[in-house]
Amino acid sequence: GTVKNVGPYLDKIFSNIEQIGSLFEKYVIIFYYDHSTDNTLQKMKDYQAKVGQDKFIFYVNKVEVSKHRTIRIANARNGCLQMIRSQFSDYPFFIMIDCDDKCSEDVKSHVLQKYLRRNDWDSLSFNKKSYYDIWALSIRPYMCSYLHFQKSPNSAMNQYVTKLLKEVPPGGLLKCASAFNGFAIYRTNKFLNCTYDGKFNINL
């Protein structure tokens, strides 16, 4: 998780992570912290004292952060990935989770448990009826975020994705190049050598 000014949500986030973690034989929580003006850091220290440094690891970023949110998040997630590479590369899965209001609702771990038994995905994010992260979605023909176009196709992309989701049968998956809806799970061996890029990548 990447954290900055998320103090009000952390108690519920930790509770949800523990519930998700119970699906696995063992798990470790890794947070990357950017300077906050609330009690985020103290909340993390209190939780670490409760569960131990082996269960909860957090890195305090001491480098000045970018003014661009996407770059801050990419740098923080790359920091988490580096810790995974150096210490936990033998874990079969890793999860990225937003630590704000998006993942502070009650988690439905039984849904994840069902998909963990399947082998037809490399990475998996979940649609919610009330929210899906079209901003972070890459799906043909909309391979770039809609914010990258001079004339935003936001409305057309919304309609297109809404139609596609309605056509997905119960239990089915919608194939895409990339998605993140506040929570995504990755097969470590598929993504261990990937990095996040907070800037527009012309290769797309």
Secondary structure, 3 states (H helix, E strand, C coil): CEECCCHHHHHHHHHHHHHHHCCCCCCCEEEEECCCCCCHHHHHHHHHHHHCCCCEEEEECCCCCCCCHHHHHHHHHHHHHHHHHHHCCCCCEEEEEECCHHHCCCCCHHHHHHHHCCCCCCEEECCECCECCHHHCEECCECCCHHHCCCCCHHHHHHHHHHHHHHCCCCCCCCCCECCCCEEEEEHHHHCCCCCCCCCCCCC
